[in-house]
Amino acid sequence: MSNKVKVATVWLDGCSGCHMSFLDIDQRLIDLADKVELVYSPLVDNKQFPEHVDVSIVEGAVASDEDLEKIRHIRRHSKLLVGLGDCAVTGNVPSMRNPFELQSLYQRAFHENTALQPQDPKAHLPVLLDQVRPVHEVVKVDVFVPGCPPPADAIWFVVSELLAGRMPDASALTRFGK
């Protein structure tokens, strides 16, 4: 039985820049490998979110029914939830569609701006929510890490503090859009 901290990283509606910034902690990832077990992530092959996760790090906003179901499931199975990046914290770029009605967006994207087979996408796609929401508007978030993306040093600080059993405050290391 492992005494490592079980960590998951999750990507909702965003660009994956926060995961790239996470990888930018470079050789410190080796230090993490001794302390954490990455149990779920787009960076590994696990397909099912585990029953118990100590720390879930969530990138992206809640924009679809799939995101909504996923984040609720993740919150139920996570001891601590970290909102990583401006999309998770504020809705950021994905929420730029919020002032518009969905049908007008579909019309513009899939009818007015296409020359071949104009049609609304239907098959095998998640249903978009009327409004994109930051994660904390849907579930409880324990730690906020703003930035687009947050710098690797801020992510390292947050993860290190959580592993040491302390609640981090990354406000001196990052801010919105930085």
C-alpha positions in Angstrom: 0.0 0.0 0.0 1.4 3.4 -1.1 1.6 6.3 1.3 1.9 8.7 -1.6 -0.5 11.5 -2.1 -3.1 10.7 -4.8 -3.2 13.5 -7.3 -5.4 14.0 -10.4 -5.2 16.7 -13.0 -8.3 17.4 -15.1 -8.8 19.4 -18.3 -12.3 20.9 -18.8 -13.0 23.7 -21.4 -9.7 25.4 -22.0 -6.5 25.3 -24.1 -4.3 23.0 -22.0 -1.9 25.8 -21.3 -2.1 25.2 -17.6 -1.1 21.6 -18.1 1.8 22.7 -20.2 2.8 25.2 -17.4 2.5 22.3 -14.9 5.0 20.3 -17.1 7.3 23.4 -17.0 8.2 22.7 -13.4 10.7 20.5 -15.2 13.1 18.5 -13.1 11.0 19.2 -10.0 8.6 16.6 -11.5 11.1 14.0 -10.4 10.9 15.3 -6.8 7.1 15.0 -7.1 7.3 11.4 -8.3 8.6 10.3 -4.9 5.7 12.0 -3.1 2.7 11.7 -5.4 0.8 9.1 -7.4 -0.7 10.6 -10.5 -3.9 8.6 -10.6 -5.8 10.5 -13.3 -4.7 13.0 -15.9 -4.7 13.8 -19.6 -1.0 13.1 -19.2 -1.5 9.4 -18.3 -3.7 6.6 -19.6 -6.2 6.1 -16.8 -9.7 6.4 -18.2 -11.8 6.3 -15.0 -11.6 8.9 -12.2 -10.7 7.0 -9.0 -13.0 6.7 -5.9 -10.6 8.7 -3.7 -8.2 11.5 -4.7 -6.3 13.6 -2.3 -5.8 16.6 -4.6 -7.5 17.3 -7.9 -6.1 20.1 -10.0 -8.7 21.4 -12.5 -7.9 23.4 -15.6 -10.6 25.0 -17.7 -14.2 26.3 -17.4 -17.5 24.4 -17.2 -19.0 24.8 -20.7 -20.9 21.7 -21.5 -23.1 19.0 -19.9 -20.1 16.7 -20.0 -17.9 19.3 -18.0 -20.7 19.7 -15.5 -21.1 16.0 -14.9 -17.3 15.5 -14.7 -16.6 18.3 -12.2 -19.4 17.2 -9.9 -18.1 13.7 -10.0 -14.5 14.9 -9.4 -15.6 17.1 -6.4 -17.4 14.1 -4.8 -14.3 12.0 -5.0 -11.6 14.6 -4.1 -10.4 15.8 -0.7 -9.1 19.1 -2.1 -9.9 20.7 -5.4 -7.5 23.3 -7.0 -8.9 25.7 -9.6 -5.8 26.1 -11.9 -5.7 29.1 -14.3 -8.0 31.9 -15.3 -10.5 29.7 -17.2 -11.1 27.6 -14.0 -11.1 30.7 -11.7 -13.1 33.2 -13.8 -14.3 31.4 -17.0 -11.8 33.5 -19.0 -11.7 33.0 -22.8 -14.4 30.2 -23.0 -16.9 32.6 -21.3 -16.5 35.1 -24.0 -19.5 33.4 -25.7 -21.7 34.2 -22.7 -23.3 37.4 -24.1 -24.5 35.5 -27.1 -27.4 33.0 -27.5 -26.2 29.5 -28.3 -28.3 29.3 -31.5 -26.8 32.5 -32.9 -23.3 31.0 -32.2 -24.2 27.8 -34.0 -25.6 29.8 -36.9 -22.5 31.9 -37.3 -20.0 29.0 -36.8 -21.7 26.2 -38.7 -23.8 28.0 -41.3 -22.5 31.4 -42.2 -18.8 30.5 -42.0 -18.8 27.3 -43.9 -19.0 26.6 -47.6 -19.5 22.8 -47.4 -22.3 21.0 -45.6 -23.6 23.8 -43.3 -25.3 22.1 -40.4 -25.4 22.1 -36.6 -23.1 19.5 -35.1 -25.2 16.9 -33.3 -23.6 13.5 -33.1 -21.1 12.5 -30.4 -20.7 16.0 -29.0 -21.4 17.3 -25.5 -24.3 19.7 -25.2 -23.1 23.2 -24.6 -24.5 25.0 -21.5 -26.2 28.3 -22.1 -23.5 30.0 -20.0 -19.8 29.0 -19.4 -19.1 29.1 -15.7 -16.0 29.1 -13.6 -15.5 26.0 -11.5 -16.3 27.6 -8.1 -19.8 28.5 -9.4 -20.6 24.8 -9.8 -18.6 23.1 -7.0 -16.6 24.1 -3.9 -13.0 25.0 -4.8 -10.4 24.9 -2.0 -7.5 26.7 -3.7 -7.4 29.2 -6.5 -4.4 29.7 -8.8 -5.0 32.5 -11.3 -2.9 33.1 -14.4 -3.1 32.4 -18.1 -1.4 30.2 -17.6 -0.1 30.4 -14.0 3.7 30.3 -14.0 5.4 27.0 -13.2 6.9 28.4 -10.0 3.4 29.3 -8.7 2.2 25.8 -9.5 5.2 24.3 -7.8 4.6 26.5 -4.7 0.9 25.4 -4.5 1.6 21.7 -5.0 4.6 21.8 -2.5 2.4 23.6 0.2 -0.4 21.1 -0.3 2.0 18.2 0.1 3.4 19.8 3.3 -0.2 20.0 4.6 -0.5 23.7 4.3 -3.2 25.7 2.4 -1.3 27.8 -0.1 -1.8 31.4 -1.1 -0.3 32.0 -4.5 -1.4 35.6 -4.8 2.2 36.9 -4.5 3.3 34.6 -7.3 0.6 35.0 -9.9 -2.3 37.1 -10.9 -5.1 37.1 -13.5 -3.7 37.0 -17.0 -0.1 36.5 -15.9 
